[in-house]
Amino acid sequence: MNLITEQIILLITGMVLLLMGIYSVFTAKNLLKSVMSYQVAVFGVNLTLFSSSLSFIGMQRLLGDTFVFISIVVGAAVEVVGLAIVVAVFRKFGTLNPAEIRRLIH
């Protein structure tokens, strides 16, 4: 396989992961599953960023890899904050179902 074919496979896989993550975020009936789905979407974006920088050489490749690294770090920080919010919501309401939480608030 040549580099272009592998790059196209990685781009398609990244797009599929991104779309699956976005779909799952909006259809999940559990806050924890929503946070995990968000992380799948972020992995798709990272894979797409990484695969798009494969064809570059030198500083451009380094710049693309740096963007992927920064995205991973920011994604991990967002994931930690999201999981902390999920734990706080579960401790307060005793459930992770968004519809049930809305009903308990009102």
C-alpha positions in Angstrom: 0.0 0.0 0.0 1.2 3.4 -0.7 1.1 6.5 1.5 -1.9 8.1 -0.2 -4.1 4.9 0.2 -3.2 4.6 3.9 -3.8 8.3 4.4 -7.3 8.0 2.8 -8.1 5.0 5.0 -7.1 6.9 8.1 -9.1 10.0 7.0 -12.2 7.9 6.4 -11.8 6.1 9.7 -11.4 9.4 11.5 -14.5 10.8 9.8 -16.5 7.7 10.7 -15.4 8.0 14.4 -16.2 11.7 14.5 -19.7 11.1 13.0 -20.4 8.1 15.3 -19.3 10.1 18.4 -21.5 13.1 17.5 -24.5 10.8 16.8 -24.0 9.0 20.1 -23.6 12.2 22.1 -27.0 13.3 21.0 -28.8 9.9 21.4 -27.2 8.6 24.6 -29.6 8.3 27.5 -26.8 8.3 30.1 -24.5 11.2 30.9 -21.5 8.9 31.2 -22.1 7.5 27.8 -22.4 11.0 26.4 -19.0 11.9 27.8 -17.4 8.7 26.4 -19.1 9.5 23.0 -17.5 12.9 23.1 -14.2 11.3 23.6 -14.7 9.0 20.6 -15.5 12.1 18.5 -12.3 13.8 19.7 -10.3 10.6 18.8 -11.8 10.9 15.3 -10.7 14.5 15.0 -7.2 13.6 16.3 -6.9 10.7 13.7 -8.0 13.0 10.9 -5.5 15.7 12.0 -2.7 13.1 12.2 -3.5 11.6 8.8 -3.7 14.9 7.1 -0.2 15.8 8.2 1.3 12.5 7.0 2.1 13.8 3.5 4.0 16.8 4.8 7.8 16.9 5.4 9.8 18.8 8.0 8.3 21.7 9.9 4.8 21.3 8.4 4.7 17.7 9.7 6.0 18.8 13.1 3.3 21.5 13.2 0.6 18.9 12.4 1.9 16.5 15.0 2.0 19.4 17.5 -1.7 20.2 16.9 -2.5 16.5 17.5 -0.6 16.5 20.8 -2.3 19.7 21.9 -5.7 18.3 21.0 -5.0 15.2 23.0 -4.0 17.2 26.1 -7.0 19.5 25.8 -9.3 16.5 25.2 -8.0 14.8 28.3 -8.5 17.9 30.4 -12.1 18.3 29.1 -12.7 14.6 29.8 -11.6 15.0 33.4 -13.8 18.0 33.9 -16.7 16.2 32.3 -16.3 13.1 34.4 -16.1 15.2 37.6 -19.4 16.9 36.6 -21.0 13.5 36.0 -19.8 12.3 39.4 -21.2 15.4 41.1 -24.6 15.1 39.2 -24.8 11.4 40.3 -24.1 12.2 43.9 -26.7 15.0 43.9 -29.5 13.3 41.9 -28.7 9.6 42.2 -29.2 9.0 38.4 -27.4 9.8 35.2 -30.5 9.9 32.9 -30.8 13.4 31.6 -34.6 13.2 31.4 -34.8 12.0 35.0 -32.5 14.8 36.1 -34.7 17.4 34.4 -37.8 15.9 36.1 -36.1 16.0 39.5 -35.0 19.6 39.1 -38.6 20.9 38.4 
